[in-house]
Amino acid sequence: MPRRSRVPHRYRFRSVWLLQAPPAVVYAVLERVESYPCWWPQVRSVDRIDARSGTARFRSLLPYDLDVVAGEGVRDPRAGVLEVTLGGDLEGWVRWTVEPRGGGTRAVFEQEVELRKPLLRRLAVPGRPLFMINHALMMRGGRRGLAAWLAR
């Protein structure tokens, strides 16, 4: 669920996914970012630059792509934390926190970003509700895709 920002082109999001797989398995899938396009429909491409960074392209319902350069921030399997920094069309960070919940896993996705793509910055105020819906649809697609991927 998004948190309101005072700056119209900044966003904070938090999503919780409950998954029927052990935390170590979920963490291992989330750690392999190059496989995201296999299970997350809105992640169009992921290409490695080197062992600690890469590029990614996202597109949800709205007709625009977001291109980012992601750099490894925190990678701590024992704590269940993965964090990356983002540059490009979005600047900020994304964090996954994976923990046991019942017989499965609770995966928390948190993101703080600023729109850097000029067109989206210009549309920040009138487009905010649509951008938030677009993000929610992307997260729904990711949760469904990951659950199906884990169930194979």
N, C-alpha and C positions, 0 to 999 in steps of 0.2 A: 504494500500500500504506500503511495507516495506521501511524502511530507511536504508541506507547503514551504516554499522558499520566498524570501523577500525580493530576490532578483529573478526577473521573469525567465531568464535563460539558464537558470540553475535548477537541477532536479535532485531529489533524494528519494530513492526507492528502497523498499524492503518487501521481499516475498518469502513465504515459508512453504516449502514443499515437503510433504510427508510421503515417503517412498518405502516400498516393501522390499528392501534389500539391506544387507549389512552396511554399516557406515564405511568400512574399509573398501567395499566394492564401489559404493557411490563416490567416495573420494577419488578412487583410481580412475573412474570414468571422467569425473570433472577435471582431473589433473591432465588428461589427454585432450587438450584443447583442439588439436588437429582433427579429432573425431566429432566435434560438435556438429558440423554440417550433416553428419550421418543420422543424428537423432533430433536435432533442433532445427525445424524447417526454416526459421527466420534467420539463422546464421548461414549465410550464403557461401562464405569461403573463409578459410583460415590458412595462412601460409607462414611458415617459420622463417624468420630472418636469421636467427642463431639459436643457441640453446636456451636463452633467457628472454627472447622477444619474438614478436611476429605481427602480422597484419591480419585484420578481420573485416569482413563486410557483413552488415546486417540490413535486413529489410523486413518490415512487418506488413501491415495492411496499407498504410499510406504510401503513395508512390515516390519514395525517395530512399536512397541507400545511405547508410552511415559507414564511413571507412575510418578505422582506427588503427593505431599502432599500440600494441599492448606490450608492456614490460613486466617481467616477474617482480613481484613485491615480496610477499610472504608465501612460503611453501612449507607448511608444518603439518605433516601427516599425523603426528601424535596428538596435536591439538585439534586436528580436523579443519585447519584454516588454509585457504588459498586466496591470495590477493594479488591483483595486477593493477598497474597504473595504465591510464589511457591517454593518448594524444591523438590529434587528428580532428575529425568532426566532433568528437566528444573528448573533453579533457577532464580527468579526475581519476576515480578508482572504482574497482568492483571487488567485492569480497564474498567468498563462499565460506560458511561455517557449517560443518557436518558433525552431527552428534547422534548417538543412539536414542531412539524413541520407541518404546514398546518393543515389538519384534523387528522393527525396521529402522529407518533413518529420518531424522529431521534435518533438512538442508535449508539454510537461511542464506538468501541472496540479498546483499546490500550494495547499493550503488550511490555514489555522489558524483555528479557530472555537470559540466557546463557545456552548453551548445556552442560549438565553434564554427559550424557550417554557416556561412553568411545568410543564406536564405532562411534557414531555420531561426537564426537570431532575430531577423526582421519580423518573422511571424510568431515570435515568442508569446506575446500577449494574446492575440486572437486565436492562436493555434494551440495554446496550452491544454485545453480540455481534450483536443484530438490527439496531441502528443502523449498524454497520459493514458488514453484509451489504447492507442497504438502500442505503448509499452506493456500494458496489461495483457493485450492479446499475444504479444511476443512471449511473455512469461507463461501464459497458459499453454502456448504451443510447446515451449521448452519443458514444462512439467510433464505434459502428456507424452512428449517424445522420449524423455528420459525414463519415465515409468515403463513405456513399451520396450525400450532398449534393454533395461534391466531385467524385464520379464522373459527375454529370449532364451 
